[in-house]
Amino acid sequence: MNPIRSRSARAIVIAAAAGSLALTGCSSNDSGKDAKDQSKSKQDAASQSKPVVYGDAGASTGPAAEVPGAKPGGTINIYTQSDLSHMDPGQIYVSDAGQFANLVHRKLTNYQEDDKGNLTVVGDIATDAGKSSNDGKTWTYTLKDGIKDEDGNAITSADVRHTIERQYSKVIFDGPSFVQTWLSGSDYRKALPDGPYKGKHLPDSVLSTPDAKTVVFNFDKPRPDLPQALSMAGYAIVPEKADTKEKYDKAPKSLGPYKIAEHKPGKSLKLVKNTNWDAKTDAVRHQYVDGYDFTTTIDQPSQTKRLIADQGEAKNAMQFTDSVDPAQTSTVIGDAAVNKRTIKGYQPYVWQMSFNLDRLKDKKVRDAITYAIPNQSMIQADGGKYGGELAGGLFAPTLPGFDATYDPFGKLKKPNGDPAKAKALLKEAGVAEGTKLTYAYSNTPRGQKQMVIIKDALAKIGFDVQAKEIDRATFYEQIGKIDNGFDLYMTGWGQDWASQSTVVTPVYDGTLVADGQPNYSHINDPQVNKLIEEALVLEPEAAAKKWEEAHKRIVEEINPAAPVYYSKQLQLFGSNIGGARYSTNSSYIDINRLYLIQP
């Protein structure tokens, strides 16, 4: 299964708001002890959930707990298929950049993860997870002492304010919008159209910095999820003096344990230790190895072959956000020695066939395509039972209240589609044989295999599918344009924390139809919009019912995106990599605790 380049805090957060749950890690370095079927079911994902905790100053104080057996020194080799999508924190909202952010960037808050997969929101550059007042409408953060960027410049509240305010500028178009929207409404850019770049700021009644160490957020309604939102990579700190606007994406300044030493776009990236990172200020990260060498030209099959062989430099190597090549999954799982060097777990993603509602306006046509999709074949192209599980709806099994029986399109009975029903719907809609459809796909092995499957399945019901290949690194940027020129495209979405709000609001809220926003279908349904507004002000239990009502309307009455499968993770690393485990925070190898067994 290739990396999910789906939009989510990529560092993907599957932590919880009050009353919500978080997926527990399901494997570590001992995964080779049992080479039987270790794939996880939907029920497994739901049963492995635990609540998140907001940490105090004690939990937020560094250094992070030592990893047993960890040694300093050496360089870890990173295998990936393409360059990072972004390095500017404000632009980060996909998984590869999120993992990179764990090494280089720091935020007000972060997730601390224990050996059992329990998650605690702690202060990262702040002294704690935040102090709430005014009935949850006001949140105050105090900065730790000793936080510096890679050049040794002290980070102050002005840098935090700048980080938030720059997200209002059109310079930033590809990151999360939770905090801006909560502060200034869905059309937030109007509140500060040039960001902070012309000397203007949000009013103190919204965002204030009373002194160099204090940041105060003021909202018009309670925002209990703010500590989790601020833990997203998209809200990592950009020092005001270092901000080069568009150019910052090429050379960001580090606050984390590693900094960029060399970047050859499309080829390689070299990270070395950031000597101005102080472990005493960081309760999450370590700096065991001397650096990370990324090679961004190794495709998924080659990554898997090298890591199976485990020779030479591959012993010190790992997959970053790519997964084991589906064609080699049986080899990896069947060899106990290789299987021991894997991590496995459920991801919070749902893969879906998104329809451009501006072009595919007839619901009968969208339903016909949905019935025609051979879901099981699509899963097989992504690693089979270790790559995913058939989806009935658009809510992942990792969300609280997941209903494993929900299946409005009858995929459990007909996992490879219902062409007859699809043809009948197209006949009712008056669609002529040979009608053209433009299908955009990412040029990854998985994307290419699934393109063939989709093209064949839709040809069988009478469509002439024009497949349009898009480079993996810019796929979401291209389909994220309103006028993208495509009829349909496979997208993946994972909740930013374990609340349905982080699925329905960003992806299906009609007020968020804009370039760079993840409403890929351009759905703008007044009833759904109203349900979103109602759910956002409710307590978790009541809100969950309202979110489910919105979910059913979206899936059954509008169908802007056909559910295809729920995603799973299987990654491989070399025998000299120590500390590797599945991370419930990122749903990948836990990048924060790695070392080399023999440096």
N, C-alpha and C positions, 0 to 999 in steps of 0.2 A: 504494500500500500504506500503510495506516494504521500508526501506531506500534505496536510490539509492546509491549503492556502486560503482557507475560508476566513471571513472577517470575524474576528473576535480578539479579545485582548491578547492577543496573541503575544504577551504571555497570556495564554488562555486561562481565565479565572473561572473555576467551577466551585467557588466558595459561595457562602450563603448569606442572605439577609436574615433578619430575625424570623425564626420558624422555618427557614429553608434548610436544605441539606447539601452536603458536598461528597463527591465520589471519593472513596478510599482507594489508595494504591493497591494494585493486585499482584505485583511481583517485584523481585529484586534480583540480586546476583545468584540466588539459590534456585532460580526458575528451572534449571536443568534437572532437578531431582526427579521430576515426573514429566515424561515426554508424552503423556496421554493428551487427550483433548483439553487444552487449557484455555480455549476460547471462552469468552464470557457471554452469557445470555442477557436479555433485557432485564430479566428478574434479578440477575446477579448485580447489575449496575445499580438498580434501585436499592437492593438490600445492603450494599456496601457503603451507604451514605452516612455521613456523620455531620453534626452541626459545626459551624464555624464560631470562633471566639474572637472578641476584640481585646487586644492585649494592652496592658498598662505600661508604665515607664520601665518597670523591671523586666518585662518580656521584650522590650524594645532596645535594651542596652546590650551593646556588643562587648566582646566579640561573640560570634556565633559558636555554638557548641561544637567541639572538635569532632571530626569524623573518625571513628575508630580505625587505627592502622594507617592513617593518612601520613604521607611523606611529602616534603617540598621538592620542587625541581622538575625539569623536563617540559616538553611541549606536547600538547594533545593535537592530533591531526583531525580536522573536521572534513567530512565528505558531504558535499551537497551538489545538486544538479545545476544550479544557476546562482546568480548574484542575489544578494539580499534585496528585497523589494524596497526597503527604506532603511536609513540609519538615523534620520531626524526623528526624535521622539514624537513630535506632534503628528507625524505622518504614519506612525506605527500602529497597525491594526491587523496585521497578519502574523502567522505563527513563526516564520523564520526570523523576522525582525524582532519578534517578542523574545525569542531565545537569546538573540544577540543582545537585546536590551538588558537581560539579566546579568551579562558580563560587563557591560559598559555604562549603563545609565542607572540613576537612582531617582526615587520618587518620594513624595511625602510619606506614603505608607507602602507596605509590602506584605507578602505572605511568608510566614514561618511555618515550616512543615516538619512533623516529627516522623519517626520510623514507622508509625502505623498509619500515616497518611492524614493525620489530623492537621487542620489548618488554623492558624491564628493570625489575624490582621495585627501587625505591629507597626510602630513608627520606623520609617526608613531613615530619612533625614530629619523627621520629626521625632519628638521625644516619646510619643505614644500614638495610638490609632486615631486620636482626636478626641476633643472634649465637646460634648453636645450640650446646648442650652436652648432657652426660648422654645420649649416644646419640640426640640429636634430641628428647628429652623436655622439655628446658628451653630456653626462648628468652628472651633478655635484650635490652631496648631502652633506649637512652639518648636523652633528649630534646635537641633542638637548643636553643641559646640564642636568645632574642628572639622566641619564639612567644607571641603575644598574641591575645585575642579582640577583637572590634570595639570594646569599651569600654576597651581598653588593659590588661586584666588578664592577668598572666602565666599561661601554662598549665603546670601541674606534673603530676607522676606521679599525684597524687590525682585530677586531672581524668580521666586515662586510666582509672584504676581505677573511678571513678564511671561512666564511659561503658560499661565492660563490665558492671558490676554492675547498672546500671539495666535492662539487657536481661533480667534475671531477673524483674523485676516485671511484673505483668499489665498495667501501664500501657502496656508495649511489647508489641505483639502481631503486628505486620505485617512485621518485619524478618528478617534472616537469623539462624540459630541455630547455625551451625557452631562458633564459639568457645565458646559456653556449653555446648554438648553435649560438646565435647572436654574441657572443664574439669570438668564435673559430671555427665555422663551424659545420656541422652535425656530423663529426667524432671528436667531441670536446675532448674526453678523451685522445687522442694522445697528445694534447697540454700540459697536466699535468697529466700523467697516475697514479701517486700516490697521486694526490691531493696535499695538502700542508704538508702532513705528513712526508716528508723527507726533509723539509726545502726549497723546491723550490716554486716559485710563478709565476703567469702569468706576462709577461712583463708590465712595466708601460705604454707602448703604448696601452695596452688593458685595464688594470685595475690598477689604481694608488691610493695611499693614501698619499698625500703630507704632511699631518699632522694628528694628532690624531682625528680631527673632520671632515675631508674631505675625500670623496670617489668620484672618477671620473671614469665613464665608457666611453670607446671609441669604437665605432662600425665602420664598414666599409661602412655602409649605414644608412640612417635615421631610428630611432626606436622610433616612436611616442608613442608606446604602453608600453614603459618600466615602467612608473609609475604604470600601471595596473598589469604588470607581477610581479613586486616586491611586490605587495600587496598579492600575493599568499602565502598560508601557507608554501609551499615548500621552500620559501626564507626567512623564519623567522630566526632570529639570533641565532647562536650557538657560545657561547663564546669560544675563542680559548683554553684557559687554562682548560676549563671544558670538552672539547671534548674527549670522550672515544671510538671513532670510532663505531664499531658494537654495543658495550654495551650502547651507548648513547640512543638507542631506548627504553631501559628499564628504564632509569632514567635521562631524560633531565632536564636542568636547566631552571627555569622560568624567564622571563622578564615581564610577564603580571601580572594581579591582583591576580591570584591564582597560587599555586604551589602544587606539588604532596606530600601528606603526607604519603600515603600508597597505595600500589598496590598489589593486590592478583590476579595474572594472571588467567583469565578465571572466576573470581568470582566478584571482586569489585575494585573500585578505589576511593580514597578519596582526594579531593582537599581542601586546606585551604588558608586563605589569605596570600599573599606574602607581607610581611611588607616592602620590599625594592622597591615595586612598588609605584611610586609617581603620584597621580592623576593629578597633575599640568603639567605633561609631556604628558598626554594622552588625545587626543581630541575625542576619540571614546568610551572607555570602562568605566565601573563603577565597584565598589566593594561593592555593597549594602549588599549582603548576606555574612555570615561568611565562607561558603564553599559549595561544591557540593559532594554528596555521590552517586556514580554510582553503580548500581547493574547490572552486565553484564550477567545475566542468565535468564532474564524475556522475554519470547517469546511474539510475537506481540499480539496474542489473549488475553494473561494474562494482558499485559500492558493496553490494551483497556478496559477490564473488570474492572480492578482496578480504572482506571481513570473515567469511567462512574459512578461507585459506589461512588467515591469521599469520601471515609471514611478514618479516621486516617491519617497515613503518606502519603497516596495518595493525600491528599489535597495540600501537598507541593511538589508534583511530576510532572514530565513532560516527554514526549517522546523526545528523543534526535535527532536521525535521522530516527528512525522508524516512521511509520505512522499508522493511525487507521486500525485495522484489517478489511479487505474487507468484511468479513462475518458480521461485526457489524456496517458497515457504515450507514445503514438505521436507526439503533437505535440512533446513534450519531446525524445524521442530523434531524431525526424526533422529537427529544426531545429538545425543545427550550433552556432549562436550560443547557443541555450538549453541544448543538451546540454553545452556547455562549462561551464555553471554547475551541474553536478550532481556528486554523489558516488555511487558504486555499489560494492556489495560483498556478500558472503555474510554472513548473520547466523547466530548460533549457536542459533537457535530452531527447534523443531519444533512446528508447529501440530497439535493433536490434539483429537479429540472425546472428552472425558472423561465417563465413565459413573459415576454415583453408585451404587456397589455396594450401598449400604444399600437401594436401591430397585430397581435392575435386577440381581437376584440370579442370573438364569439366563444362563449364558455363551452359550447358543445365541442368545438375544435380542441380546446384545451383538455377537456375531459377525455376526448378520443385519444389524444397523445398520451395522456396519463395511463389509460387502460392498455395502450399498446406497448408501453415501456416494459422490457423484460428485466424486472428488478434483480432477479437472482443472477442473471448473466452479468449484470453490471457489478454485482458484488464479487463474482468470480474473477472479474478483471481487476479486482482490487484486493486480492489475497484470500478470497473465500471467507470461511467462518472466522479467520483471524483478521480479516480486513473490515468486515461489517456484518450487519444483520438487517434483514428486510424491514423497511419503514412503513408504518401505516399512516402516520401523521407527521407534523412538522415540529413536534416537541420531542426532544431526545429523552432516552431512558434515564439520564442523569438528573432530570428535573423532578422536583417534588410532585407527587400526585400523578406520576406517569401511568397511563392506561395501556397496558400491553395488548389489550384486545381491540383497541381502536383501529379500524381497517375499512374505511368507507369505500375504497376502490377494490376490495376483495382480493388483495394481493396475497394474503395468507393461503387462500385456496388456489389462486392462479399466480404463482410467484414469477412466472415468465410471461405474464401479460394475457390479455383477452382481445386478440385481433378482431374477432367477430363483432364484439360489442363496439370496438373502436370504429370499424367500418360502418356499422349501423348509425352511429352518432354523426359521422361525416356525411352520410347520405341525407340524414335529417337536416344537416346544416347546409346542404347543397354545395359541398366542396368538390370540385372537379378533379378527376384523376390527373396526376402529374403536376398538381399545385406545388409551387416551390416554397421551401422553408429554408431559412438561413440559420445554421447551427454553429455557434462559436464554441471552440474548445481549446483547452490549454495544451501546449505541445510537450506534454509529459508522456511517458509510456502508458500510464493509466488513462490519461486523456485521449490518447490515440486509439487505444483498444476500445474504450467506451464509445468513441466517435463511430467506429465501425459497427458496433452493436446497435447504436441508436439509428444510424443511417439505414441499416438493414431492416430494423423493426418498423421504421416509419415508411420505408419503401413498400413493405408488404401491405400497408393499409392505403397506399396510393400517393404518398408524398414524394416529391423530388427534392431531396435534402442537399443543400449546398453547404458543405462543411468549410468553415473558416478557421484556420489555425491562428492562435495568438500566442505570443511568447509568454512563457510561464511567469516571468518576473513582472509583466505588466497586465496580466489577464484581468485582475479585478479592477484595475484602473480603467481598462478599455470598456468592459461591460458596465462599469459604474457610471458611464456617461449616459445622460438621458437620450441623446440622439446617437445611440451606438450602432444602429443599422442592422441589428440581429433580431431574429424572432425568438430564439431560445438558447439557453446555455446552462450547463451544470454549475451549480454553486453549492458551497458548503457554509453552514452557519453554526457556530457554537455559542452558547450563552456566555456572557461576560462574568456572571456569577449565577448561582442556582436560583434564579427567579425568572418566571415566564416573561416578566417585563423586559428583560434584556434580549428576548427573542422577538416578541410581538412589536415592541416599540421601534427598534431600529430598522426592522426589515419590512414591516407591514403598515406603518403609520403613514398615512397619506400626506401629512404635513411635512414629511421628510423626503419628499421626492425632489432630488437635486443632484447635480453632478458630484460624484465622490461619496454619495450616501449609499448605504447598503440596501435601500429599497429597490432591488434589481428588477422587480416586475413592474414597478411604477404603480402599484395598487394605491388607490385613493378612494376608499369606500367610507361614506359618512357614518354608517353604523359601526364599522370597525373603529374608526377614529373616536367615536363617542364612547365605545366600550373601553378603549385605552385610557381616555380621560377619567372615566369612572374608576377603573381599576387602580390607577396610580395613587389615589387618595385613600384607598382602603387598607385595613390591616391584612396581614399575610393570608389568613384563612379565607376571608371574604374575597380578597383580591384574586386568589387562585381560582375560585369559581368563575369570576368575571373573565379572567384570562382564558379559561377553558371555553367559555362561551364565544369569545373572540376567535379562538383557535378553530372551533367547529364551523363558524361562519366563513372564515378564511378558506379552510380546506374544502368544505362541502358546497358552499353557495357561491364562492368566487373562483377558487382554484387558481391562484396566481403562480403556484409552484407545485409540481407533482412530487410527493415524498418518494424517495428512491431507497436509501438505506441509512442506517445509523452506523457511525464510524467506530472502528476499533484501531488500536495501535500495536505494532510489533516492530521493535527496533533492535539493532545489533551493534555490539561494540567489541573492540579488541581485547585480548586476554591480559594486557598490561594496564587496562583502565580499572582503577579502583573507585569505590564509592558509588557506582552506578545503581540507580533504582528508578522505578516509575514515579513520576511526580504527579500528584493530584492537582497541583497548581497549573502546570503547563500541559499535562497529558503527554509529555515526552520524557526522555532521560533527564533526570534532575541535574541541571547544569551547574547548580550552586555548590556542589560538594565533591567534585571529581578530583582525583589525583592519579599519579602513575605509581604502580606497585614497585617497579624498578625504574627510578628516574634516570 
